[in-house]
Amino acid sequence: MHILVTGGLGFIGSHLTTALAHAGHTLTIIDDLSTGKREHAPDGSTVIVDDISRHGVFDEIIQSVDACYHLAAIASVERANKELLRTHEINLGGFVNLLDAIARHKKTIPVVYASSAAVYGDTPDLPLSETSTTAPISAYGADKLACELQGRAAYAVHKIPTIGLRFFNVYGERQDPSSPYSGVISIFVKRALSGQSLAINGDGLQTRDFIYVGDVVHALTKAMDALVLEAIRYSVYNVCTGNPTTINVLAETLCKLAHSKSTINHGAERIGDIKHSRGDNTAIKKALGFTAAISLADGLARTLNWMKATQ
């Protein structure tokens, strides 16, 4: 297939494009290089450097592709809260721009897109399932929830098949610890390898559902397979392990794996932080046959080895 991947040079996107290239697909990648890197492009792929919110950016390419993965976004909750309009233009506007191009050209290209656990907000009702209340407490989460509604409408009105994947806390190789989009694991890995202290906001008892990037790629391809085979026409699924890990345990495990003498320090709790997050993976397991295969210890070891090799 000829596949379009937006954000295909970034953290998750580059792992996906590598897997798709290995599977023999023809790739066109749209990326603005704000966080993506050209060297991540697989050999033989076509790279278009552009802004997904620009009207008309998809018009030509949409004529020849068979499927689309939409991963491009400003993935920083903090930036989204500070730059409401610009992040809204990218995170929601970019997705609507894609759907609009598909609809105007009367295509029914299957689209798998990145949503987020941020759509749930801060709820004590765990684990979070796809039927849980959605009440985002960030501009980023609000835009991702709006993407899900647009995805549903795109199928209802224009018969564009879509699956949205609510990513929980994704980590792994190529996640830049210096980036404002980076997660806690990449930051901790870098500091543990250099012997610097690991700073934890609050008591460290807050929990997260960490999932390795390779598993996320597997979920993405499973979702597209379901759309291409017409087994599913529209849905939204959690992409998670279902296993909570405290930040204290995360820090201790990393230090042990890295043979690091880093100290673990606790500071003030960060205002607005969600205390606990854990997903329910029942729906995606039943519908797509997806279960995360990489344990946290294995994923952390892989991430540590990658960062050692790149330092």
N, C-alpha and C positions, 0 to 999 in steps of 0.2 A: 504493500500500500504506500501511497504518497501521504505523509502525515505532517501536519503543521503543529509545531510546538511553540507556544508563546512563553517567554521566559526560559527558553531552553538552554541558556548558558549559565544559569544561576545554580544554586545549591541543589535543590531537588531536580530541577529541569535538566541539568547536565548529566545526572545519573540516569534519568529517564532516556535522554537522547542516546546515550551510550548503549543502553539496553536495546533500544529500538534499532539502532544501526547494526548491532550484532545479530539481530533477528532478520536483517535483510531489507528493512524498510527504506524508502527514499524519504529524506527529511528536509523540511524547510523550517528554519528557526527564526522567529522574530524576537529580538531582545534589544533593549536600549543601552545595555552595558553599564547600567548604574551599579549593579552588583555582579553581573555575569562577566565571564572572561572568555575572550575569543578562543583561547587555547583549549577550551572545553568542547569546542565544536567537533563532532566526529568527522573523519575524513569522508569527503564526498557530499557532505551536507551543504545546503545553501543557507547562508546567514544574511538576514536583513536587519540592519540596525535602524530602528524606528520606534516611534511612540505609539503604543497600542490605542491611545485615546484620540489619535489624529483621524479625522473623518477620511475615509477612503483607503486607509492603510491596508485593509484586508481585501479590497475589491478584486485585485488581479490574482492574488494567490488562491483565493477561495474558489476560483474557476477550475483549478486542477487538483486540489487535494481531496483525499478520500475520508479523512478523519482529522480531528483536532484535539490536542490537549492544551488547555488554557491554564498556565501556571503563573504568568506574569502578574506581579502585584508589588505594591509598596507594603512589605510585610512587617513593618514596625508599628506596633500598637502606639508607642510613644509619639512617633512622627505623625501618625494618622490623627491623633488627638490634637496635635499642634498645627498641622497643615490640613485642615478639614477639606478644603475645596480641591487642592491638588491630589490628595490621596483618593478622594471620592472620584475624581475624573479618571484615575487609573484603575482603582480597585472595583468600582462599579461601572463607570463609563466605558472602560476598555472592554469589559465583558459584553456590555450591551452593544458596543460598536461591532464586535465580532458577530453576535447573534443577528444584528441588523443587516450586516453584509450577507450572511448566509440566507436570510429571509428575502432580501431584495433580489438576490440572484436565483431565488427559487430552488435552493439546494436543501437537502436534508442530511447534511454532514453530521455524523455523530460527534458530540462534544463531551469530553470528560474534563471537569474543571475542579480547581482547588477551592474548597471552602475551608472552614476552620472550627475548632472547638470553641473559639471565641464567640460563636453565635449563642452559646448557652449562658454566657455571663457567669455570675457567681451564685451558684445554687447549692444548697446542702443536700439535695436529693441525688445521691450517687448509688450506683454508677449511672452515667449519663447515656440515655438511649435516644434514638432518633425521634421518639415520641415525647421526650422530656420538653419542658417549657423552654422556649428560646427567648432570652431577655438580655441581649448584649449590653455590656457596660462600657464599651469603647467604640469609637468611630470605625475602627477596623472591623470589629465584629458586626456592627450594623450594616456595613457595606457587604460583608460576606453573606449575611442573611438575605439582604436584598438580591444578591446574585442568585441565591437559591430560588427566590420567588420569580426572578426573570427566567431562570432555567425551566421552571415549571410552565410559565406562560409561553415560552418559546415552543415547547412541545404541544401544549394545548391549542395554540393559535396557528403555528407554522409547521408543526410536525417535525421539529428539530429534536432528535433524541439527545437527552442530556443525563449525565450522572454527576452529582456533586459529591466530593469526598471531604469530610470534616476531619482534617488532620489534627492530631493531638500534638504532643511535643516531639518534633522530628529532630534527629541528630545524626551525625556521621561525618564521613570524609567530605572535604570541600566546604564545610561550614566555617566561614571566616570569623575567628574570634574577635577581630578588630572592627567588624561590621556592626552598625547599630541594629541590624536585623538578627544578630546572632543570638543563639540560645545559651542557657547557662552551661551546658555540657562543654561546648567548644571553648568557652572562657575558662572553665575549671581545668580542662585538659591542658591548655597552654600554660596556665599558672602552675599546675602540678609538675609539669615537665621542667619548669624553670626554678622550682623550689620556692615560688612566691606563695604567700598566704591565700587561702580561699575565703572570700568574704561572703557570708550568708546574711541575707536580710531577715531579721526576726529570729525566732527560735529554731528554725530549720526543720520544723515538724510539718511544714506545708508539703503536700504531695502532688506529684505530677505523673502522667501516663506517658512515659518516654517510648518512642518507637523509632527503630533504626531506618535510615533512608532507603536501604535496599528492600526492606519490607514495604515501604511506601510505594516504591517503583512497581513492585509485584501487585499491589492493590490497584494502581493506576492501569496497568495492562490488563488485569482481570476485568476491570470495569469496562474498558474499551471492547474487549472480547464479547462481553455481554450485549453491548449496544450493536456491534457489527453483526452478531448472530441473531439480533432482534429478540433476544431473550428478555430484555428489559428495555423500556422506552423512556422512562423517566424515574429517577429516584435520587435519594441522598443517603449516604452511609458514613458512619464513623470509621476512621482509620486509626486504630489504637491497639494496645495489647490487652487492656482490661486489668493490668497490674499496676497498682500505685507504688511509687517510690518516694520516700522523704528526701528532702534536699540534704539532710545530714547523712543519710545512708549513701546517697550519690557521691558526696564529697569523700567520705571514708573509703568507698569502693575504688574511686579513682586514684586516691593516694596509694592505696595498696597495690593496685595494678601497675602504677607508674613507679613503684618503689620510691615514692617521693617523701621528703621530710617536711613538706608544706604544712603549716599550721592551719587550723580551721577557726575562723573568727566570726562571731555573730555581732551584727550591728542592729540598727533600728529597723523596725518593720517598715516596708515600703507601702505608702498609702495607695490604695486601689488594687493591691495584689490579691489575686484569688487564693484562698487558703488551700482548698483541695480540688483536685481534678482527676477524674477517672472515667474512662469510657466503657461502654458496653459494646462488645464486638459481635453480639449474637446475630444481628441482621445481616452484616456483610459476610459472615461465615455461612449463613444459610443461603443467601442469594448468589454470592459469587464464589463460595468455597475458599474464601481467603482467611488465613490465620497467620499472624506474625510468627516468623520462624526463628528470628535471631534474638537470643537472650540479651538482657542488658549488659551482663558481664562480657559477652562475646562482642557486642556492638561497641562497647567502650574500649575493649582491647584493639579492635580494628581502627577506631578513631585515634587512639593513642599512637599506634604504629604509623599511621598516615602522617600525623603531625610531627612525629620524630623525624620522618623521612623528608619533610618539607622545611624543617627549621634550618 
